[in-house]
Amino acid sequence: SRVSAAEAYLNRTFPTGEIKLEAILKPVFAILDNPQFSRLFAPGSRAEVSIGGEVILGGEKRVISGKIDRIAISDSTVLIADYKTNRPPPRSLDDVPQSHVAQLALYAEVLGQIYPGHEISAALVYTEGPHLIELDQRALKAALEALT
């Protein structure tokens, strides 16, 4: 089972028991087992995907590069997510640091060029909790405008 495999891995990684399995396994499986997060781990989704491209900000072309923590691509949608470890985590979009939103807004802008006709969605996964905050199109657009 997934739990047995995870426990075996952690026991190999931390053989002296310096870390409690529950401290790692509980939040990890809270994310994996939560239907709100399931699209991020659906068949065909990937982790650690490098991205690069150009965007126009304030009338100037800017080169963007980075690494997307999770990406899920379907026939009509692209969902990207970035993991954050803020403690305490923000509980609503209004409390999210602008730099977190801007990062995903830039990635979404590049992905819109790579996947024309796809709906690009973005979310932040705060590992404490865990807690997912979806970034609506208004927030993504506002973050891009703030960068100009």
C-alpha positions as CSV (number, residue, x, y, z in Angstrom):
1,S,0.0,0.0,0.0
2,R,1.0,3.7,-0.3
3,V,1.3,4.0,3.5
4,S,3.5,0.9,3.8
5,A,5.8,2.2,0.9
6,A,6.0,5.6,2.5
7,E,6.8,4.2,5.9
8,A,9.5,1.9,4.4
9,Y,11.0,4.9,2.6
10,L,11.1,7.1,5.7
11,N,12.5,4.2,7.9
12,R,15.4,3.9,5.3
13,T,15.9,7.7,5.2
14,F,15.7,8.2,8.9
15,P,16.9,4.8,10.4
16,T,17.6,6.2,13.8
17,G,14.0,7.3,14.3
18,E,14.9,11.0,14.6
19,I,11.7,11.9,12.9
20,K,8.2,10.8,13.7
21,L,6.5,9.1,10.8
22,E,3.2,10.7,11.7
23,A,4.7,14.2,11.4
24,I,5.4,13.6,7.7
25,L,2.8,11.1,6.7
26,K,-0.2,12.8,8.1
27,P,0.1,16.0,6.0
28,V,1.3,14.2,2.9
29,F,-1.7,11.9,2.9
30,A,-4.0,14.8,3.8
31,I,-3.0,16.3,0.4
32,L,-3.0,13.1,-1.6
33,D,-6.4,11.9,-0.2
34,N,-8.2,15.2,-0.4
35,P,-10.5,15.5,-3.5
36,Q,-9.7,19.2,-3.7
37,F,-6.1,18.3,-4.6
38,S,-6.8,15.2,-6.7
39,R,-6.4,16.8,-10.2
40,L,-2.8,17.6,-9.2
41,F,-2.0,13.9,-8.9
42,A,-4.2,12.5,-11.7
43,P,-2.7,10.3,-14.4
44,G,-0.6,12.4,-16.7
45,S,0.2,15.0,-14.1
46,R,3.9,15.8,-13.5
47,A,6.2,17.2,-10.9
48,E,9.1,19.6,-11.2
49,V,8.5,20.8,-14.8
50,S,10.9,23.4,-16.1
51,I,9.3,26.3,-18.0
52,G,10.6,29.1,-20.1
53,G,9.3,31.7,-22.4
54,E,8.7,35.4,-23.0
55,V,6.0,37.7,-21.8
56,I,5.2,41.3,-22.4
57,L,5.2,43.4,-19.2
58,G,4.6,47.1,-19.5
59,G,5.3,47.0,-23.2
60,E,8.6,45.3,-22.7
61,K,9.5,41.7,-23.6
62,R,10.8,39.8,-20.5
63,V,12.3,36.3,-20.4
64,I,10.7,34.0,-17.8
65,S,12.1,30.7,-16.5
66,G,11.3,28.6,-13.6
67,K,10.1,25.3,-12.3
68,I,6.5,24.3,-11.8
69,D,6.0,22.1,-8.8
70,R,3.0,20.3,-10.2
71,I,1.2,20.5,-13.5
72,A,-1.8,18.6,-14.8
73,I,-2.7,18.9,-18.5
74,S,-6.0,17.8,-20.1
75,D,-7.5,18.3,-23.5
76,S,-8.8,21.7,-22.5
77,T,-7.2,22.7,-19.2
78,V,-3.8,23.2,-17.6
79,L,-3.6,23.3,-13.8
80,I,-0.4,24.4,-12.2
81,A,0.4,24.5,-8.5
82,D,3.3,25.6,-6.4
83,Y,4.0,24.4,-2.9
84,K,4.7,26.9,-0.1
85,T,5.7,26.3,3.5
86,N,4.5,29.6,5.1
87,R,3.6,29.2,8.8
88,P,1.0,30.1,9.5
89,P,-0.4,29.7,6.0
90,P,-2.7,32.3,4.5
91,R,-6.3,31.2,4.7
92,S,-7.7,33.2,1.8
93,L,-6.5,34.7,-1.4
94,D,-6.5,38.2,0.1
95,D,-3.8,37.0,2.6
96,V,-1.5,35.4,0.0
97,P,1.8,37.2,-0.5
98,Q,1.8,39.1,-3.8
99,S,5.1,37.4,-4.8
100,H,3.4,34.0,-4.7
101,V,0.6,35.1,-7.0
102,A,3.0,36.9,-9.4
103,Q,5.1,33.8,-9.8
104,L,2.2,31.7,-10.9
105,A,0.8,34.5,-13.0
106,L,4.0,34.6,-15.0
107,Y,4.0,30.8,-15.4
108,A,0.3,30.9,-16.5
109,E,1.1,33.6,-19.1
110,V,3.8,31.5,-20.6
111,L,1.6,28.4,-20.6
112,G,-1.1,30.2,-22.4
113,Q,1.3,30.6,-25.3
114,I,2.3,26.9,-25.1
115,Y,-1.3,25.7,-24.8
116,P,-3.5,28.1,-26.8
117,G,-7.2,27.4,-26.3
118,H,-6.7,25.8,-22.9
119,E,-8.0,27.2,-19.7
120,I,-5.0,27.9,-17.5
121,S,-5.7,27.6,-13.7
122,A,-3.3,28.1,-10.9
123,A,-3.3,27.2,-7.2
124,L,-1.0,27.5,-4.2
125,V,-0.6,24.5,-1.9
126,Y,0.4,25.5,1.6
127,T,1.8,22.4,3.2
128,E,0.9,23.5,6.7
129,G,-2.6,22.3,7.1
130,P,-2.5,21.4,4.1
131,H,-4.4,24.2,2.5
132,L,-5.0,24.9,-1.2
133,I,-5.8,28.4,-2.5
134,E,-7.0,28.7,-6.1
135,L,-5.9,31.8,-7.9
136,D,-8.7,33.2,-10.0
137,Q,-8.1,35.0,-13.3
138,R,-8.7,38.4,-11.7
139,A,-5.9,37.8,-9.2
140,L,-3.5,36.5,-11.9
141,K,-4.2,39.5,-14.2
142,A,-3.8,42.0,-11.3
143,A,-0.4,40.4,-10.4
144,L,0.8,40.8,-13.9
145,E,-0.3,44.4,-14.0
146,A,1.5,45.1,-10.7
147,L,4.8,43.8,-12.3
148,T,4.7,46.5,-15.0
